[in-house]
């Protein structure tokens, strides 16, 4: 029987943490890009655009992420498409994130008083100019807490990708536990690492929110 030191366990978990961080970044950035597109469709004046965005959001919000991971990994295989676990995980989490971020941001945009739209329209601004120069800067202050809060959910949501064989932090915890027979030590470290990833996000949200509020008052 091989003896595993605390450093051996921690080193293996930290190696897997890199993939958790990478997958979280891909999911948040990709989901943000798709979500921004969905936002513009959702608030479009064209009903067909709003309908497409609405059904997309309802589909991904109304079905479990676990099911979406299964479809991305196993479903495409039914059509002869071999999808690596990391690609399926990134795709599923990106599409899932986009639906939630789009709705978060739509609520923030709609929180801007209607008079701001009317005032900017009276200055001859087009729809995109209104969004860029008037609406989005105001919506940004409102959007920071829920957006950062959801980014924490993305980090923790990566744990579900272990079900399709992607070796991230929680999957590595299971593998290391099977090798060391030290579940309390291993999962205690896993919990601490997740906390170390998520806590700075929450603190950075508070700091950025304060800075934006100060800048707004000074302006």
C-alpha positions in Angstrom: 0.0 0.0 0.0 1.4 3.4 -1.0 1.5 6.1 1.6 0.2 9.5 0.4 1.4 12.6 2.2 -0.8 15.6 2.6 1.3 17.4 -0.1 0.8 14.5 -2.5 -3.0 14.8 -2.1 -3.0 18.6 -2.4 -0.7 18.5 -5.5 -3.0 16.2 -7.4 -6.0 18.3 -6.5 -4.3 21.5 -7.5 -3.4 20.0 -10.9 -7.1 19.3 -11.5 -8.0 22.8 -10.2 -6.3 24.3 -13.3 -9.0 22.6 -15.4 -11.8 23.8 -13.2 -10.5 27.4 -13.5 -10.1 27.1 -17.3 -13.5 25.6 -17.8 -15.1 28.3 -15.6 -13.4 31.0 -17.7 -14.4 29.5 -21.0 -18.0 29.1 -19.8 -18.3 32.6 -18.4 -16.6 34.4 -21.3 -18.4 32.3 -23.9 -21.7 32.4 -22.1 -21.3 36.2 -21.7 -20.7 36.6 -25.4 -23.7 34.5 -26.3 -25.8 36.0 -23.5 -25.1 39.5 -24.8 -26.4 38.5 -28.2 -29.4 37.0 -26.5 -29.9 40.2 -24.6 -30.1 42.3 -27.8 -32.5 39.8 -29.3 -34.6 39.8 -26.1 -35.1 43.6 -26.1 -35.4 43.9 -29.9 -38.3 45.7 -31.4 -38.8 42.7 -33.7 -41.1 40.1 -32.2 -39.5 37.2 -34.0 -36.1 38.0 -32.5 -37.7 38.3 -29.0 -39.5 34.9 -29.4 -36.3 33.1 -30.5 -34.4 34.4 -27.5 -37.3 33.7 -25.1 -37.5 30.1 -26.1 -33.8 29.6 -26.0 -33.7 31.0 -22.4 -36.7 29.0 -21.3 -35.2 25.8 -22.7 -31.8 26.1 -21.0 -33.2 27.5 -17.7 -36.0 24.9 -17.6 -33.9 21.8 -18.1 -31.2 20.4 -15.7 -27.6 21.2 -16.5 -26.8 17.5 -16.0 -29.1 16.6 -18.9 -27.5 19.2 -21.1 -24.1 17.7 -20.4 -25.4 14.2 -21.3 -26.9 15.5 -24.6 -23.7 17.4 -25.5 -21.5 14.4 -24.8 -23.6 11.3 -25.6 -26.3 12.8 -27.9 -23.9 14.0 -30.6 -22.4 10.5 -30.5 -25.6 9.1 -31.8 -24.9 11.0 -35.1 -21.4 9.7 -35.3 -19.8 12.8 -33.9 -17.1 12.0 -31.4 -17.0 14.8 -28.8 -14.2 15.0 -26.3 -15.3 15.4 -22.7 -13.7 18.8 -22.3 -15.4 20.1 -25.5 -18.8 18.8 -24.4 -18.4 20.3 -21.0 -17.4 23.7 -22.3 -20.2 23.7 -24.9 -22.9 22.7 -22.4 -21.8 25.2 -19.7 -21.4 28.0 -22.2 -24.9 27.6 -23.6 -26.4 27.1 -20.1 -24.5 30.2 -18.7 -25.7 32.3 -21.7 -29.4 31.8 -20.8 -29.0 32.9 -17.2 -26.7 35.8 -18.0 -29.0 37.1 -20.7 -31.9 37.2 -18.2 -29.8 38.8 -15.5 -28.7 41.5 -17.9 -32.2 42.0 -19.3 -33.5 42.7 -15.9 -30.7 45.2 -15.3 -31.4 47.0 -18.6 -35.1 47.1 -17.8 -34.3 48.6 -14.4 -33.1 51.8 -16.2 -36.0 54.2 -16.1 -37.9 54.6 -19.3 -37.1 58.3 -19.4 -33.5 57.5 -20.3 -34.6 55.8 -23.5 -36.8 58.7 -24.4 -34.2 61.3 -23.6 -31.5 59.6 -25.7 -34.0 59.1 -28.5 -34.7 62.8 -28.5 -31.0 63.4 -29.1 -31.2 61.4 -32.3 -29.5 58.3 -31.0 -30.1 55.0 -32.7 -30.9 51.8 -30.7 -27.3 50.7 -30.5 -26.1 54.2 -29.6 -28.7 54.3 -26.8 -27.5 51.0 -25.4 -23.8 51.9 -25.7 -23.8 55.4 -24.3 -26.8 55.7 -22.0 -28.4 52.4 -21.0 -25.6 49.9 -20.5 -23.4 52.2 -18.4 -26.3 52.6 -16.0 -27.3 48.9 -16.1 -23.7 47.9 -15.4 -23.9 49.1 -11.7 -27.0 47.0 -11.2 -25.6 44.0 -13.0 -22.4 43.5 -11.1 -23.7 41.7 -7.9 -25.9 39.1 -9.8 -23.4 38.6 -12.5 -20.6 37.9 -10.1 -23.0 35.7 -8.0 -23.7 33.7 -11.1 -20.0 33.3 -11.9 -19.7 31.6 -8.5 -22.4 29.2 -9.6 -20.5 28.5 -12.8 -17.4 27.5 -10.8 -19.4 25.2 -8.6 -21.4 23.9 -11.6 -18.2 22.6 -13.2 -18.4 19.8 -10.6 -21.2 18.2 -12.6 -19.0 17.7 -15.7 -17.4 14.8 -13.8 -20.4 12.7 -14.9 -19.2 12.7 -18.5 -15.6 11.9 -17.5 -14.1 15.4 -17.4 -11.4 15.4 -14.7 -11.9 18.7 -12.8 -11.5 19.3 -9.1 -14.4 17.2 -7.8 -13.6 14.3 -10.1 -10.0 14.4 -9.0 -11.2 14.4 -5.4 -13.0 11.1 -6.1 -10.0 9.6 -7.8 -7.6 10.6 -5.0 -10.1 9.3 -2.4 -10.2 5.9 -4.1 -6.4 5.8 -4.0 -5.8 7.1 -0.5 -8.9 6.0 1.4 -8.8 9.4 3.1 -12.2 10.9 2.2 -12.4 13.5 5.0 -8.9 14.9 4.2 -9.5 14.9 0.4 -12.9 16.4 0.4 -12.0 18.8 3.1 -9.2 20.1 0.8 -11.6 20.1 -2.2 -14.0 22.3 -0.2 -11.2 24.7 0.8 -10.1 25.0 -2.8 -13.6 25.8 -4.0 -13.9 28.4 -1.3 -10.5 29.9 -2.3 -11.8 30.2 -5.9 -15.2 31.6 -5.1 -14.5 34.0 -2.1 -12.3 36.4 -4.1 -15.0 36.7 -6.7 -17.5 37.8 -4.1 -15.1 40.3 -2.6 -14.1 41.7 -6.0 -17.8 42.3 -6.7 -18.2 44.4 -3.5 -15.0 46.4 -4.3 -16.0 47.1 -7.9 -19.5 48.0 -6.9 -18.3 50.5 -4.4 -15.9 52.1 -6.9 -18.6 52.4 -9.5 -21.0 54.0 -7.0 -18.3 56.5 -5.9 -17.5 57.3 -9.6 -21.2 57.8 -10.3 -21.7 60.2 -7.3 -18.6 62.2 -8.3 -19.8 62.4 -11.9 
